[in-house]
Amino acid sequence: MDLKRINTILNNDEKFDIYYDDRAVWVQGLNENEQTAKVGFVDNFEEKDVFIKDLYERNL
C-alpha cells in the first residue's frame, strides 16, 4: 500500500479490509515523514507501528 491509498481509505466512510502479516488491522494514525502507520490488530488489543508499504487489502 502507498501513502496516497491509505489517505484515501482514512478519508472515506466505506469499510476497507486492511491487513498486516495476514492479520486484520485498523489504522489509528499515520507518520507521513517516516512512512509508518500505527495499527491496532482486530483479533486482540495489540498495537504496532508498521511501514505503510507492508499494509495491504485482500479484495484488490
PAZAPA-4460 file (N, C-alpha, C; in steps of 0.05 Angstrom, whole numbers, plus 32768, in hexadecimal, padded with zeros to 4 digits):
% residues 60
    n_x    n_y    n_z   ca_x   ca_y   ca_z    c_x    c_y    c_z   seq   type   mol
   8011   7FE9   8000   8000   8000   8000   8012   8019   8000     1      M     A
   8008   802F   7FF5   8017   8047   7FF6   8008   805D   8005     2      D     A
   8016   8073   8009   800B   8089   801A   7FF1   8094   800E     3      L     A
   7FF0   8097   7FF3   7FD8   80A1   7FE6   7FC0   808F   7FEC     4      K     A
   7FC4   8075   7FE9   7FAE   8062   7FEE   7FA5   8062   800B     5      R     A
   7FB7   8063   801E   7FB0   8062   803A   7FA1   807C   8041     6      I     A
   7FA8   8092   8036   7F99   80AB   803B   7F7D   80AA   802F     7      N     A
   7F7B   809E   8018   7F60   809A   800B   7F4E   808A   801E     8      T     A
   7F59   8074   8028   7F4A   8063   803A   7F42   8072   8053     9      I     A
   7F54   8080   805F   7F4E   808E   8078   7F3A   80A5   8075    10      L     A
   7F38   80B0   805D   7F26   80C6   8058   7F0C   80BD   804B    11      N     A
   7F06   80A3   804C   7EEF   8098   8040   7EDD   808B   8055    12      N     A
   7EC3   808C   8052   7EB1   8080   8065   7EAC   8062   8061    13      D     A
   7EB6   8058   804B   7EB2   803B   8045   7EC5   802B   8057    14      E     A
   7EBE   8011   805A   7ECF   7FFE   8069   7EE2   7FF1   8056    15      K     A
   7EFB   7FF0   805E   7F10   7FE3   804E   7F1E   7FCE   805F    16      F     A
   7F24   7FB7   8054   7F32   7FA2   8062   7F50   7FA6   805D    17      D     A
   7F5D   7FAE   8073   7F7A   7FB3   8071   7F88   7F9E   8082    18      I     A
   7F9F   7F94   8078   7FAD   7F7F   8085   7FCB   7F86   8088    19      Y     A
   7FD7   7F7A   809D   7FF3   7F7B   80A1   7FFB   7F5E   80AA    20      Y     A
   800D   7F52   809C   8017   7F37   80A3   8000   7F24   80A7    21      D     A
   7FED   7F23   8094   7FD5   7F12   8095   7FC3   7F16   80AC    22      D     A
   7FC4   7F2D   80B9   7FB2   7F34   80D0   7FA3   7F4D   80C9    23      R     A
   7F89   7F4E   80CE   7F79   7F65   80C9   7F81   7F7B   80DD    24      A     A
   7F83   7F94   80D3   7F8A   7FAB   80E3   7F78   7FC2   80DE    25      V     A
   7F78   7FD5   80F0   7F6C   7FEF   80EB   7F82   8004   80F0    26      W     A
   7F82   8018   80DF   7F97   802D   80E0   7F8F   8042   80F4    27      V     A
   7FA0   8047   8107   7F9B   805B   811C   7FA7   8076   8115    28      Q     A
   7FBD   8076   8107   7FCA   808F   8100   7FE1   808B   80ED    29      G     A
   7FEA   80A1   80E1   8000   80A0   80CE   8017   80B2   80D6    30      L     A
   802F   80AA   80CE   8046   80BB   80D0   8051   80BC   80B3    31      N     A
   8048   80D0   80A5   804E   80D2   8089   806C   80D6   8084    32      E     A
   807A   80E4   8095   8097   80E8   8092   80A6   80CD   8092    33      N     A
   809E   80BB   80A4   80AC   80A2   80A6   809E   808C   8096    34      E     A
   8088   8093   8088   8079   807F   8079   8070   8067   808A    35      Q     A
   8066   806D   80A2   805D   8058   80B4   8040   805E   80BD    36      T     A
   8033   8049   80C6   8018   804B   80D0   8017   803D   80EB    37      A     A
   8008   8048   80FE   8002   803A   8117   7FE9   802B   8112    38      K     A
   7FEA   8010   8116   7FD3   7FFF   8111   7FCC   7FF1   812B    39      V     A
   7FB2   7FEA   812C   7FA8   7FD9   8141   7F9F   7FBF   8134    40      G     A
   7FA4   7FA9   8141   7F9C   7F8F   8135   7F80   7F89   813E    41      F     A
   7F6F   7F80   812B   7F53   7F7B   8130   7F4F   7F63   8144    42      V     A
   7F62   7F50   8143   7F5E   7F38   8154   7F68   7F3A   8171    43      D     A
   7F74   7F51   8178   7F7C   7F56   8194   7F81   7F73   8198    44      N     A
   7F8D   7F7A   81AF   7F92   7F97   81B6   7FAE   7FA0   81AE    45      F     A
   7FBC   7F90   81A0   7FD8   7F97   8198   7FD8   7FAF   8184    46      E     A
   7FEB   7FC1   8188   7FF0   7FD7   8176   800D   7FD5   816C    47      E     A
   8011   7FE0   8154   802C   7FDE   8149   8030   7FF4   8134    48      K     A
   8048   7FFE   8132   804F   8011   811D   805B   8000   8106    49      D     A
   8050   8003   80EE   8058   7FF3   80D7   805C   8006   80BF    50      V     A
   806C   7FFC   80AC   806F   800C   8093   8056   800A   8083    51      F     A
   804E   8020   8077   8036   8022   8067   8038   800E   8050    52      I     A
   804F   800B   8045   8053   7FF8   802E   804D   7FDB   8035    53      K     A
   804D   7FD5   804F   8048   7FB9   8058   802B   7FB4   805D    54      D     A
   801A   7FC8   805B   7FFD   7FC5   805D   7FF2   7FBD   8042    55      L     A
   7FDC   7FAE   8042   7FD0   7FA6   8029   7FB2   7FA1   802C    56      Y     A
   7FA4   7FA1   8016   7F88   7F9A   8015   7F85   7F7F   8006    57      E     A
   7F74   7F6E   8011   7F71   7F54   8004   7F5E   7F55   7FEC    58      R     A
   7F4C   7F67   7FEB   7F38   7F68   7FD6   7F42   7F74   7FBC    59      N     A
   7F5A   7F7D   7FBA   7F64   7F8A   7FA2   7F70   7F75   7F8F    60      L     A
***
